Amino acid sequence: MPFFGMYDPTIILLIPAILFTLYAQGKVNRAYKKYARVQNRTHMTGMQAARRVLDANGLRDVRIEMIPGNLTDHYDPRSRVMRLSQQVYSGATIASVSIAAHESGHAIQHGTGYGFLRFRNAIVPVVNLVSNLSWPLLVIGIIISGTGRVATGNLIFDIGVLFFAGVVVFHLVTLPVELNASSRAIAQLQTLGIVGNDEISGARKVLSAAAMTYVAALATAVLNLVRLLLIRERD
């Protein structure tokens, strides 16, 4: 079992995923920069849009905080706090209200007990553990196999593969959670009149570009798992 990543031919499998990831990141950056310069007609900031969506869905207890960074926006279900980056929090642009509405979509998911979100939140502690252990176990397995203790090395490698499969499951569950949050965001933006009919296409472009990054993450994880299985079978 060769040390993959240096001369192992299965590395070729990751090239499409890498290119797709670069494309997705470029697309979300372009969409965000474009619509972060377009003011929305209501002149509503991201914070105001999030507050309106939350209140309209009976989530007045969810706090909204401003945090540093760019595109660091997220909803924390443990503390029931939505954290928006400064540009999203204060900006009265199509990009700002779209991202704020997306995070509000996660809060709505949490408030309604959306199944995929509940499952993702439940497995987060386990996934954090196995994701940190998977690659060290894979490398240790390869090293031990290289010393001649093939059975022991393969066992450790197989555990690493199993742990990495847990990471794939997490990405698989994350995708519908993000798509659903964006769908809820678009519906809320329209229903509450936060953006006009002529502005909704821009909101969709911002959120669909962001969703593509989750598709890319899933594709990369799946191809990495396939690569590990090919390495294992070749031993």
C-alpha positions as CSV (number, residue, x, y, z in Angstrom):
1,M,0.0,0.0,0.0
2,P,1.9,3.1,-1.2
3,F,1.9,6.4,0.6
4,F,-0.9,8.1,-1.2
5,G,-0.6,11.8,-2.2
6,M,3.0,11.5,-3.3
7,Y,3.0,9.1,-6.3
8,D,-0.2,7.2,-6.0
9,P,-2.2,7.5,-9.3
10,T,-5.5,7.7,-7.4
11,I,-4.7,11.3,-6.7
12,I,-6.1,12.0,-10.2
13,L,-9.6,11.3,-8.9
14,L,-9.4,14.5,-6.9
15,I,-8.6,16.8,-9.8
16,P,-12.2,17.3,-10.9
17,A,-13.3,18.0,-7.3
18,I,-10.5,20.5,-6.9
19,L,-11.4,22.3,-10.1
20,F,-15.1,22.3,-9.2
21,T,-14.3,23.7,-5.7
22,L,-12.3,26.5,-7.2
23,Y,-15.1,27.2,-9.7
24,A,-17.7,27.2,-6.9
25,Q,-15.6,29.5,-4.7
26,G,-15.0,31.9,-7.6
27,K,-18.7,31.9,-8.4
28,V,-19.8,32.7,-4.8
29,N,-17.2,35.5,-4.5
30,R,-18.3,37.0,-7.8
31,A,-22.0,36.8,-6.9
32,Y,-21.4,38.3,-3.5
33,K,-19.2,41.1,-4.7
34,K,-21.7,42.0,-7.5
35,Y,-24.8,42.1,-5.3
36,A,-23.1,43.6,-2.3
37,R,-22.9,46.7,-4.5
38,V,-26.6,46.7,-5.4
39,Q,-28.8,48.5,-2.8
40,N,-32.2,46.9,-2.2
41,R,-35.2,49.1,-2.7
42,T,-36.4,48.9,0.9
43,H,-33.1,50.1,2.1
44,M,-33.3,47.3,4.8
45,T,-30.0,46.1,6.3
46,G,-29.2,42.5,6.8
47,M,-29.9,42.8,10.5
48,Q,-33.3,44.4,9.9
49,A,-34.2,41.8,7.3
50,A,-33.2,38.9,9.6
51,R,-35.2,40.5,12.5
52,R,-38.3,40.8,10.3
53,V,-38.1,37.2,9.1
54,L,-37.5,35.9,12.7
55,D,-40.3,37.9,14.2
56,A,-42.7,36.9,11.4
57,N,-42.0,33.3,12.3
58,G,-42.4,33.6,16.0
59,L,-38.7,33.6,16.8
60,R,-38.4,36.9,18.7
61,D,-36.2,35.2,21.3
62,V,-33.4,34.6,18.7
63,R,-30.7,37.3,19.1
64,I,-28.7,38.8,16.3
65,E,-25.1,39.7,16.8
66,M,-22.4,41.3,14.6
67,I,-19.1,39.4,14.2
68,P,-15.9,40.2,12.3
69,G,-14.8,38.6,9.1
70,N,-16.2,38.1,5.6
71,L,-19.0,35.6,5.0
72,T,-18.6,34.4,8.5
73,D,-22.4,34.4,8.9
74,H,-24.0,31.5,10.8
75,Y,-26.8,30.5,13.1
76,D,-25.9,28.9,16.4
77,P,-28.7,26.6,17.5
78,R,-27.2,26.0,20.9
79,S,-27.4,29.6,22.1
80,R,-30.2,30.6,19.6
81,V,-28.0,33.4,18.3
82,M,-27.6,34.5,14.7
83,R,-24.2,36.0,14.0
84,L,-23.8,38.2,10.9
85,S,-20.6,39.6,9.5
86,Q,-20.3,43.3,9.6
87,Q,-21.0,43.9,5.9
88,V,-24.1,41.7,6.0
89,Y,-25.3,43.1,9.4
90,S,-25.0,46.7,8.3
91,G,-25.3,46.5,4.5
92,A,-28.6,47.4,2.8
93,T,-27.8,45.4,-0.3
94,I,-29.4,42.4,-2.0
95,A,-26.5,40.3,-0.9
96,S,-26.9,41.3,2.7
97,V,-30.6,40.6,3.0
98,S,-30.2,37.4,1.0
99,I,-27.5,36.0,3.4
100,A,-29.4,37.2,6.4
101,A,-32.6,35.5,5.2
102,H,-30.6,32.3,4.6
103,E,-29.4,32.3,8.2
104,S,-32.9,33.1,9.3
105,G,-33.9,30.0,7.3
106,H,-31.7,27.9,9.6
107,A,-33.3,29.5,12.7
108,I,-36.7,28.6,11.2
109,Q,-35.5,25.0,10.6
110,H,-34.4,24.8,14.2
111,G,-37.7,26.3,15.5
112,T,-39.8,23.8,13.5
113,G,-37.6,20.8,14.2
114,Y,-36.5,20.2,10.6
115,G,-35.4,16.6,10.4
116,F,-32.2,16.9,8.5
117,L,-31.0,19.8,10.7
118,R,-31.8,17.8,13.9
119,F,-29.8,14.9,12.5
120,R,-26.9,17.1,11.5
121,N,-26.7,18.8,14.9
122,A,-26.9,15.4,16.6
123,I,-23.9,14.0,14.7
124,V,-21.7,17.1,14.9
125,P,-19.7,16.0,18.0
126,V,-19.1,12.5,16.5
127,V,-18.1,13.9,13.2
128,N,-15.7,16.4,14.8
129,L,-14.0,13.5,16.5
130,V,-13.8,11.1,13.6
131,S,-12.7,13.8,11.1
132,N,-9.7,14.6,13.3
133,L,-8.8,11.0,13.7
134,S,-9.4,9.6,10.2
135,W,-6.3,10.9,8.3
136,P,-3.9,10.1,11.2
137,L,-5.2,6.6,11.3
138,L,-4.9,6.2,7.5
139,V,-1.3,7.4,7.6
140,I,-0.5,5.2,10.6
141,G,-2.1,2.2,8.8
142,I,0.1,2.8,5.7
143,I,3.2,3.1,7.8
144,I,2.6,-0.1,9.7
145,S,1.8,-2.0,6.5
146,G,5.1,-0.8,5.1
147,T,6.9,-2.4,8.0
148,G,5.5,-5.8,7.1
149,R,2.7,-5.9,9.6
150,V,0.1,-5.9,6.8
151,A,-2.9,-7.2,8.8
152,T,-2.5,-4.7,11.6
153,G,-1.9,-1.9,9.1
154,N,-4.9,-2.8,7.1
155,L,-7.1,-2.9,10.2
156,I,-6.0,0.6,11.3
157,F,-6.4,1.9,7.7
158,D,-9.9,0.4,7.5
159,I,-10.9,2.2,10.7
160,G,-9.6,5.4,9.2
161,V,-11.8,4.8,6.1
162,L,-14.8,4.1,8.3
163,F,-14.2,7.3,10.2
164,F,-13.9,9.2,6.9
165,A,-17.2,7.8,5.8
166,G,-18.7,9.6,8.7
167,V,-17.4,12.9,7.3
168,V,-19.1,12.0,3.9
169,V,-22.4,11.4,5.7
170,F,-22.1,14.8,7.3
171,H,-21.6,16.5,4.0
172,L,-24.5,14.5,2.5
173,V,-26.8,15.7,5.3
174,T,-25.6,19.3,5.1
175,L,-26.5,19.7,1.5
176,P,-30.3,19.4,1.9
177,V,-30.1,21.6,5.1
178,E,-28.5,24.4,3.1
179,L,-30.7,24.1,0.1
180,N,-33.8,24.1,2.3
181,A,-32.6,27.2,4.2
182,S,-32.1,29.0,0.9
183,S,-35.5,28.0,-0.3
184,R,-37.0,29.3,2.9
185,A,-35.0,32.5,2.5
186,I,-36.4,33.2,-1.0
187,A,-39.9,32.6,0.2
188,Q,-39.5,34.9,3.2
189,L,-37.9,37.6,1.1
190,Q,-40.8,37.6,-1.3
191,T,-43.6,37.1,1.2
192,L,-42.4,39.9,3.6
193,G,-41.6,42.3,0.7
194,I,-38.0,42.6,1.7
195,V,-37.0,42.5,-2.0
196,G,-39.0,43.3,-5.1
197,N,-39.9,41.0,-7.9
198,D,-37.1,42.5,-10.0
199,E,-34.6,41.9,-7.2
200,I,-35.4,38.3,-6.4
201,S,-33.3,36.9,-9.3
202,G,-30.2,38.6,-7.7
203,A,-31.0,37.0,-4.3
204,R,-31.4,33.6,-6.0
205,K,-28.0,34.0,-7.7
206,V,-26.3,34.8,-4.4
207,L,-27.8,31.8,-2.6
208,S,-27.4,29.4,-5.5
209,A,-23.7,30.3,-5.8
210,A,-23.3,29.7,-2.0
211,A,-25.1,26.3,-2.3
212,M,-22.7,25.2,-5.0
213,T,-19.8,25.3,-2.4
214,Y,-21.7,22.7,-0.4
215,V,-22.1,20.5,-3.5
216,A,-18.3,20.9,-4.2
217,A,-17.5,19.9,-0.6
218,L,-19.7,16.8,-0.9
219,A,-18.1,15.9,-4.2
220,T,-14.6,16.2,-2.8
221,A,-15.5,14.1,0.2
222,V,-17.1,11.3,-1.9
223,L,-14.1,11.2,-4.3
224,N,-11.7,11.1,-1.4
225,L,-13.6,8.1,0.0
226,V,-13.6,6.4,-3.4
227,R,-9.9,7.0,-3.6
228,L,-9.3,5.5,-0.2
229,L,-11.3,2.4,-1.1
230,L,-9.3,2.0,-4.3
231,I,-6.1,2.2,-2.3
232,R,-7.3,-0.4,0.2
233,E,-8.4,-2.8,-2.6
234,R,-5.1,-2.5,-4.3
235,D,-3.2,-3.7,-1.2
